Structures are given as structure tokens and as C-alpha cells.
Amino acid sequence: MNIVILGGTKGMGRALARRCVEHGDRVFLLGRSEVDLQRSAVDLDLRAGLGSAPDSTPRSCVARCDLEQPEGFAAALDAAQAHFAGAAIDAIVVTAGVFATQDELESDPARTERLLRVNFTNTVLFCEEARKRLLAQGGGTLCVFSSVAGDRARKPVVLYGASKAGLSAYLDGIDHKFHGQGLRVLCVRPGFVKTGMTAGLKPPPFAGEPTQVARDVRRALCGRDPRTVLYTPWIWQLVMGVIATLPRAVMRRINF
Ligand SMILES: NC(=O)c1ccc[n+]([C@@H]2O[C@H](COP(=O)([O-])OP(=O)(O)OC[C@H]3O[C@@H](n4cnc5c(N)ncnc54)[C@H](OP(=O)(O)O)[C@@H]3O)[C@@H](O)[C@H]2O)c1
């Protein structure tokens, strides 16, 4: 597969990029730090068996793309299409996103505005650019990392969860509207996963590893899996199924 990943320099995105190249996919990385992109590209080359040692030759399979700068989205995706030289892009994946605790966000409106803009408004704008290109080439998969936090409002993640709830609703909508034209939408909803994003938080039961998520997501990308929503690790589908049934009075009493 030819795959573009925005957010592949860290956490679950990095694990997914690694898994993809180890299975023979060609990966083009988008991210906001040129240094991180180049370091990640060298790492991927080594894992793909394309280089014997890290070197200082700049890799061409990367381009800058900052979710705070939507004016750069088109150029970043142009660079990805140019890299694949006319071959179709099988999947565009967005793992990039930001997190902050509910206390941090409640005490800092500017930080709240930034999180909502990055996780929702600008991610949607990026997806709009991406889905137009996938449709123009006859179809393809748009795979975006939302979160279980968007499934049901919970006290510790009211604002972050709202950004992901909006994103999940948008992904559901474009699946309805464009599925018949060849767009496949995959909304990934990780549970708690141990990455830099969650460092410092107490892992709950069923906390997952990025490698598990990478395995689940790649399997869904390359198969003919009809799902449009993927919970990963899978146990979180069960957990969220239970949480969805809790009455409001119970949700008010528990600190969850
Ligand atoms: N970890 C969890 O428990 C969990 C649970 C549910 C959902 N999620 C979601 O899953 C996705 C991946 O999370 P993760 O845990 O792998 O996070 P992570 O390790 O913190 O990685 C986040 C990635 O997003 C990139 N990013 C952040 N802001 C960006 C911006 N303005 N422009 C472009 N890239 C930007 C980061 O790049 P830099 O290195 O440049 O910062 C990094 O590559 C996120 O959308 C997150 O909300 C995570």
C-alpha cells in the first residue's frame, strides 16, 4: 500500500508507520518538525531494509504539515502525491492530535481554543483536502484517530472529549455522503494507550500499547473490513458499550 501519515513521528502514528514499512508498504510522513520527520524517515528506511545505517542525506518521503497552519495542507498533500509519482494513495491516516487535562483546559481558555482548533476545526479542514484527493483518484481510505473520549461525555475529559466527539460526527457524515463514490472512512477510537500523550497519567485497567493499535489499524487498512469505526485495543468497545448504558444519575455520582 501507499500510505500517508500525519502524526507518524510519535506514539501510535510512529508504531503504525513502522508496522506498515515492515510489511512492505510505502509510507510518506507528514509532521510539523523537519528534524523529527528526517529522523523518523531514517528509522523507517532501516526497518524497511532500505539503509544500512542512519545518514545525513535528507529523505524525500516527508513533508512539513502543521495542524495549526491550514494554509499548508494542500502543499503537504501535493508533496505526498508527487512522491508516489502518479500511483494511487491507498490511505491517508491522521494520528496527529493534542491532549490536555480538564483542569489545565478549564484554567486556560487560550489552550482550550488551541486544542479545539487542532483536534477538530483544522483536522476537519485537513480531512476535506485529503478526501477530495482520494475521490479525485477514484477512491481510497481516510483513516483518522478520534477517541473513546468522544463517545460519551465524562468529567475528566469534557473539553478534549468534545473535540473528538465533533471529529467522530464529521467522519460519520463523510462516510454517509461519499461512501458510494469510493471513499472509505475509518474512525479509529483508541482507549487509553501508553504514549507520550498519556505519560504522567495513571493508566487505567485495559491500558494498551501503541504496537497493539498499529497491528489492529494496519489489519483494518489492508483488509476488506466493512467497519467504519475501529475500537482499539478491542476491549474498549466493550468498556464503552457498558459506559453508554449508565444512567445520567450514575454518571453524575462517579468521577469518571
Ligand atoms: N494515547 C491515548 O491514550 C489516546 C487515546 C485516545 C485517542 N488518542 C488520539 O490518538 C492520536 C495519537 O495519540 P498518541 O497518544 O499517539 O499521541 P502522541 O504520542 O502525543 O503523538 C501525537 C502526534 O501528533 C503530532 N502533532 C501534535 N500537534 C500537531 C500539530 N499541530 N501539527 C502536526 N502534528 C501534530 C505530534 O507531533 P510532534 O512530535 O511535533 O508534537 C505527534 O506526532 C491522537 O489524535 C490522540 O488524541 C490517544
The ligand as a MOL file (V3000), in Angstrom:
LIG
                    3D

  0  0  0     0  0            999 V3000
M  V30 BEGIN CTAB
M  V30 COUNTS 48 52 0 0 0
M  V30 BEGIN ATOM
M  V30 1 N -2.8110 7.9250 23.9000 0
M  V30 2 C -4.0820 7.7190 24.1520 0
M  V30 3 O -4.4410 7.1510 25.2100 0
M  V30 4 C -5.1530 8.1390 23.1770 0
M  V30 5 C -6.4410 7.6840 23.4150 0
M  V30 6 C -7.4440 8.0200 22.5160 0
M  V30 7 C -7.1490 8.7800 21.4120 0
M  V30 8 N -5.8800 9.2360 21.2070 0 CHG=1
M  V30 9 C -5.6360 10.0120 19.9990 0
M  V30 10 O -4.7870 9.2380 19.1660 0
M  V30 11 C -3.9420 10.0880 18.4020 0
M  V30 12 C -2.4890 9.6840 18.6160 0
M  V30 13 O -2.1880 9.8460 20.0120 0
M  V30 14 P -0.7760 9.4530 20.6400 0
M  V30 15 O -1.0630 9.0060 22.0110 0
M  V30 16 O -0.0200 8.5930 19.7010 0 CHG=-1
M  V30 17 O -0.1070 10.9140 20.7410 0
M  V30 18 P 1.4290 11.3950 20.7530 0
M  V30 19 O 2.3440 10.2950 21.0790 0
M  V30 20 O 1.4230 12.6250 21.6090 0
M  V30 21 O 1.6520 11.8110 19.2230 0
M  V30 22 C 0.8970 12.8530 18.7160 0
M  V30 23 C 1.3910 13.1980 17.3340 0
M  V30 24 O 0.6280 14.3370 16.9070 0
M  V30 25 C 1.5360 15.2820 16.3760 0
M  V30 26 N 1.0280 16.6550 16.4860 0
M  V30 27 C 0.6520 17.3250 17.5840 0
M  V30 28 N 0.2880 18.5740 17.2730 0
M  V30 29 C 0.4710 18.6920 15.9350 0
M  V30 30 C 0.3060 19.7440 15.0150 0
M  V30 31 N -0.1040 20.9700 15.3840 0
M  V30 32 N 0.5810 19.5240 13.7110 0
M  V30 33 C 1.0030 18.3100 13.2990 0
M  V30 34 N 1.2120 17.2770 14.1310 0
M  V30 35 C 0.9500 17.4790 15.4400 0
M  V30 36 C 2.7780 15.1200 17.2230 0
M  V30 37 O 3.8670 15.7270 16.5720 0
M  V30 38 P 5.0280 16.4760 17.4380 0
M  V30 39 O 6.0020 15.4140 17.7490 0
M  V30 40 O 5.5190 17.5220 16.5060 0
M  V30 41 O 4.3910 17.0440 18.6700 0
M  V30 42 C 2.8610 13.6040 17.2980 0
M  V30 43 O 3.4730 13.0890 16.1550 0
M  V30 44 C -4.2880 11.4980 18.8500 0
M  V30 45 O -5.1970 12.0650 17.9480 0
M  V30 46 C -4.9320 11.3140 20.2040 0
M  V30 47 O -5.8330 12.3740 20.5100 0
M  V30 48 C -4.8770 8.9300 22.0810 0
M  V30 END ATOM
M  V30 BEGIN BOND
M  V30 1 1 1 2
M  V30 2 2 2 3
M  V30 3 1 2 4
M  V30 4 1 4 5
M  V30 5 2 4 48
M  V30 6 2 5 6
M  V30 7 1 6 7
M  V30 8 2 7 8
M  V30 9 1 8 9
M  V30 10 1 8 48
M  V30 11 1 9 10
M  V30 12 1 9 46
M  V30 13 1 10 11
M  V30 14 1 11 12
M  V30 15 1 11 44
M  V30 16 1 12 13
M  V30 17 1 13 14
M  V30 18 2 14 15
M  V30 19 1 14 16
M  V30 20 1 14 17
M  V30 21 1 17 18
M  V30 22 2 18 19
M  V30 23 1 18 20
M  V30 24 1 18 21
M  V30 25 1 21 22
M  V30 26 1 22 23
M  V30 27 1 23 24
M  V30 28 1 23 42
M  V30 29 1 24 25
M  V30 30 1 25 26
M  V30 31 1 25 36
M  V30 32 1 26 27
M  V30 33 1 26 35
M  V30 34 2 27 28
M  V30 35 1 28 29
M  V30 36 1 29 30
M  V30 37 2 29 35
M  V30 38 1 30 31
M  V30 39 2 30 32
M  V30 40 1 32 33
M  V30 41 2 33 34
M  V30 42 1 34 35
M  V30 43 1 36 37
M  V30 44 1 36 42
M  V30 45 1 37 38
M  V30 46 2 38 39
M  V30 47 1 38 40
M  V30 48 1 38 41
M  V30 49 1 42 43
M  V30 50 1 44 45
M  V30 51 1 44 46
M  V30 52 1 46 47
M  V30 END BOND
M  V30 END CTAB
M  END
